[in-house]
């Protein structure tokens, strides 16, 4: 049986607010396997993005177990967490977050430079070009973000997220700023890359139609995560 890429067990997250404590995530237990796409839907403020933050080592769980790539995140220092993220996790944002003064190729290459400080420049550029080719943007590698459409910018963001060959991709509303047709093409590409590269994808979305296309669908309500069976409401 294949070991999961990431899993949690009875994980809780409390955050301080106004002198008190908010119980953000409540007894979260789930796993995600290589090549699997898991979608999470739920209302704003239900804890979806907080879960992504914990899985990415950007927020520490208050209690319970969290493991990514076979490594428990409990007890890791900030430098160790950063190293774990660089080598295991890709993040795809809703707002692209491309550096406007850098070309598409430079934006993608930067992720490799940060993750692997010992890679020769020629290899960095070759890998960045290959990632852009995977998302169909070989002809646009010298363009600045301002010269790219929204869909093209999102594909650059996807190339940047996968160029390090992460084991886990965290996608937070990745199609929220795209029109329906462009969003559908972007998600089709994301799912295809996940399965070809046996990369696990944890997808946060408000779009129930999109969520239904994942291998498994889950719902977050008031910090509690449940598996969805049948049609999503």
C-alpha positions in Angstrom: 0.0 0.0 0.0 1.3 3.4 -0.9 2.2 5.7 1.9 0.4 9.0 2.0 2.2 12.2 0.9 0.7 14.1 3.8 -1.5 13.2 6.7 -2.9 14.6 10.0 -4.2 12.9 13.1 -6.5 14.6 15.6 -5.0 18.0 14.7 -6.2 21.2 16.3 -5.4 24.8 15.7 -6.1 27.6 18.2 -5.3 31.2 17.4 -5.3 34.1 19.9 -7.8 36.9 19.2 -8.6 39.9 21.3 -7.1 38.4 24.4 -9.0 35.2 23.9 -8.5 32.0 21.9 -10.3 30.9 18.7 -10.6 27.2 17.9 -9.9 27.3 14.2 -9.4 23.6 13.3 -11.0 20.8 15.3 -9.7 17.2 15.4 -8.6 17.1 11.7 -7.7 13.6 10.6 -7.1 12.9 6.9 -4.5 11.8 4.4 -3.7 12.5 0.8 -1.9 10.0 -1.5 0.5 10.4 -4.4 -1.3 11.5 -7.6 -4.5 12.2 -5.7 -6.5 15.4 -6.0 -8.6 16.3 -2.9 -10.9 19.2 -2.9 -12.2 21.1 0.1 -15.3 23.4 -0.1 -16.9 25.4 2.7 -18.0 28.9 3.6 -15.5 31.7 4.1 -14.0 31.6 7.6 -14.6 27.9 8.0 -10.9 27.1 8.3 -10.0 25.9 4.8 -7.0 28.3 4.3 -5.9 27.7 7.8 -5.6 24.0 7.0 -3.4 24.8 4.0 -1.2 27.0 6.1 -0.7 24.1 8.6 0.0 21.6 5.9 2.5 24.0 4.4 4.3 24.5 7.7 3.3 28.2 7.6 1.2 27.8 10.8 1.9 25.4 13.6 -0.8 23.1 14.8 -1.6 23.5 18.5 -1.9 19.8 19.0 -2.1 16.5 17.1 0.1 15.1 14.4 1.0 16.6 11.0 3.3 14.9 8.6 4.5 15.8 5.0 6.8 13.6 2.9 7.2 11.2 5.8 8.5 14.0 8.1 6.6 15.0 11.2 6.4 18.8 11.4 6.2 18.8 15.2 9.4 20.1 16.7 10.9 21.4 13.4 12.6 24.8 13.7 11.8 27.6 11.3 14.8 26.8 9.1 13.9 23.1 9.0 10.3 24.0 8.1 11.5 26.3 5.3 13.7 23.6 3.9 10.8 21.1 4.0 8.6 23.5 2.1 11.2 24.2 -0.5 11.8 20.6 -1.3 8.3 19.1 -0.8 5.6 21.7 -1.3 4.4 23.8 -4.2 1.8 26.6 -3.6 -0.6 28.0 -6.2 -2.2 31.2 -5.3 -5.5 32.9 -6.5 -3.7 36.2 -7.2 -0.7 34.7 -9.1 1.9 36.7 -7.1 4.3 37.0 -10.0 7.1 39.5 -9.8 6.2 42.2 -12.3 9.8 43.1 -13.2 10.7 39.5 -14.1 9.9 37.6 -17.2 7.9 34.4 -17.1 11.1 32.4 -17.3 12.7 34.4 -14.5 9.7 34.0 -12.3 9.8 30.2 -12.6 13.6 30.0 -12.3 13.5 32.0 -9.0 11.6 29.1 -7.3 14.5 26.8 -8.2 17.1 29.2 -7.1 15.4 29.5 -3.7 14.9 25.7 -3.3 18.3 24.5 -4.5 21.2 26.9 -4.0 23.7 24.5 -5.5 22.1 24.2 -8.9 24.1 25.6 -11.8 22.4 28.5 -13.6 22.2 26.5 -16.9 20.3 23.7 -15.2 18.0 26.2 -13.5 17.1 27.8 -16.8 16.7 24.4 -18.5 14.3 23.2 -15.8 12.4 26.5 -15.8 12.0 26.2 -19.6 10.8 22.6 -19.3 8.2 23.6 -16.7 6.9 26.4 -18.9 6.7 23.9 -21.8 4.6 21.6 -19.6 2.0 24.4 -19.2 2.1 25.4 -22.9 4.0 28.7 -22.5 7.3 28.1 -24.3 6.6 30.9 -26.7 5.9 33.4 -23.8 8.9 32.8 -21.6 10.5 36.2 -22.3 7.3 38.1 -21.6 6.7 40.2 -18.4 3.5 39.4 -16.4 1.9 42.6 -17.7 2.1 41.3 -21.3 0.3 38.0 -20.3 -3.4 37.3 -20.0 -4.9 36.2 -16.7 -4.9 32.6 -17.8 -1.3 32.8 -18.9 -0.2 34.4 -15.6 -1.9 31.5 -13.8 -0.1 29.0 -15.9 3.2 30.7 -15.1 2.2 30.4 -11.4 1.5 26.7 -12.0 4.9 26.2 -13.7 6.6 28.0 -10.7 4.7 25.7 -8.3 5.7 22.5 -10.0 9.3 23.3 -11.2 10.8 21.9 -8.0 8.8 18.7 -8.5 7.0 19.0 -5.2 5.3 16.0 -3.6 2.4 18.1 -2.5 0.7 21.1 -4.2 -1.4 23.4 -2.1 -3.9 25.3 -4.3 -5.9 28.1 -2.7 -8.8 29.2 -4.9 -6.5 29.0 -8.0 -9.2 29.9 -10.5 -10.9 32.6 -8.4 -9.7 35.4 -10.7 -10.3 33.6 -14.0 -13.3 33.5 -16.3 -15.2 30.2 -16.5 -13.6 28.9 -19.7 -10.0 29.9 -18.7 -10.5 28.4 -15.3 -11.7 25.1 -16.7 -8.6 24.9 -18.9 -6.3 25.7 -16.0 -7.8 23.1 -13.8 -7.7 20.4 -16.5 -4.0 21.2 -16.8 -3.5 21.1 -13.0 -5.2 17.7 -12.7 -3.2 16.3 -15.7 0.1 17.4 -14.2 -0.8 16.0 -10.8 -1.5 12.5 -12.2 1.5 12.4 -14.6 3.9 13.5 -11.8 2.2 11.5 -9.0 1.9 14.8 -7.1 -0.8 15.1 -4.5 -3.0 18.2 -4.7 -5.0 19.8 -1.9 -7.5 22.1 -3.6 -9.5 24.8 -1.8 -12.4 26.1 -3.9 -15.8 27.7 -3.6 -16.8 26.1 -6.9 -18.8 22.9 -6.3 -18.6 21.9 -10.0 -14.8 22.1 -9.8 -14.7 20.3 -6.5 -16.7 17.4 -7.9 -13.9 16.7 -10.4 -11.4 15.9 -7.7 -10.7 12.3 -6.7 -12.2 13.0 -3.2 -14.4 15.8 -2.0 -14.4 17.1 1.5 -16.2 19.9 3.3 -15.0 22.3 6.0 -17.6 23.7 8.4 -16.7 25.6 11.6 -13.3 24.0 11.6 -14.5 20.4 11.2 -13.5 18.5 8.1 -15.8 15.8 6.7 -15.7 13.5 3.6 -18.5 14.2 1.1 -20.3 11.3 -0.5 -22.5 11.9 -3.5 -23.3 15.2 -5.0 -22.0 18.4 -3.4 -24.7 20.8 -2.4 
